[in-house]
């Protein structure tokens, strides 16, 4: 299992892209760190503004919301998910 995770992480450069692979990383701190990188890259600290400009920010936020709300938010998150592809 650990070898599979390492392989997946080598295949994808950015954590927000990993959601489209068969193994989904569930470490919120990694996603939060990536979100921080994306905000800096977009030269803003406004998540809403960054989400409007960069689909990678939307993907990272989707991962966090899915982890935080679980099945309680699946319906709303799946509507949001359709916009990520």
C-alpha positions in Angstrom: 0.0 0.0 0.0 2.8 2.5 0.9 4.6 1.7 -2.3 1.4 2.5 -4.2 1.1 5.9 -2.5 4.7 6.7 -3.4 4.1 5.7 -7.0 1.0 7.9 -7.2 2.8 10.9 -5.7 5.6 10.4 -8.2 3.1 10.3 -11.1 1.4 13.6 -10.1 3.2 16.8 -9.5 0.5 18.6 -7.6 -1.6 17.2 -4.8 -4.8 18.7 -6.2 -4.4 16.6 -9.3 -4.1 13.4 -7.3 -7.8 13.3 -6.7 -8.2 12.0 -10.2 -6.0 9.0 -9.5 -7.2 5.8 -7.9 -5.5 6.6 -4.5 -6.6 9.8 -2.8 -4.2 11.3 -0.2 -6.1 12.1 2.9 -3.5 14.3 4.7 -5.2 17.7 5.2 -1.9 19.3 6.1 -0.4 18.5 2.7 -3.4 20.0 0.9 -3.3 23.1 3.1 0.4 23.5 2.3 -0.4 23.2 -1.4 -3.2 25.7 -1.0 -0.7 28.1 0.6 1.7 27.7 -2.4 -1.1 28.3 -4.9 -2.3 31.5 -3.1 1.3 32.8 -3.1 1.6 31.9 -6.8 -1.6 33.8 -7.6 -0.3 36.7 -5.5 -3.4 36.8 -3.2 -4.6 35.7 0.2 -8.2 35.7 -1.0 -9.4 32.1 -1.7 -12.5 33.2 -3.5 -10.5 35.4 -5.9 -7.9 32.7 -6.4 -10.6 30.1 -7.1 -12.0 32.3 -9.9 -8.6 32.5 -11.6 -7.1 29.1 -10.9 -8.9 25.7 -11.1 -6.1 24.2 -9.0 -7.2 26.2 -6.1 -10.8 25.0 -6.6 -9.5 21.4 -6.6 -7.5 21.9 -3.4 -10.6 23.4 -1.7 -12.8 20.6 -2.9 -10.4 18.1 -1.3 -10.5 20.0 2.0 -14.2 20.3 2.0 -14.7 16.7 1.2 -12.4 15.7 4.0 -14.1 18.1 6.5 -17.7 17.4 5.7 -17.6 13.9 4.4 -20.9 12.4 3.3 -22.9 15.4 4.7 -21.7 17.5 1.7 -21.4 14.9 -1.0 -24.4 16.2 -3.0 -23.2 19.8 -3.0 -19.6 18.9 -3.5 -20.3 16.7 -6.5 -22.1 19.6 -8.2 -18.9 21.6 -7.5 -16.7 18.7 -8.6 -18.2 18.8 -12.1 -16.7 22.2 -12.6 -13.2 21.0 -11.7 -12.6 18.9 -14.8 
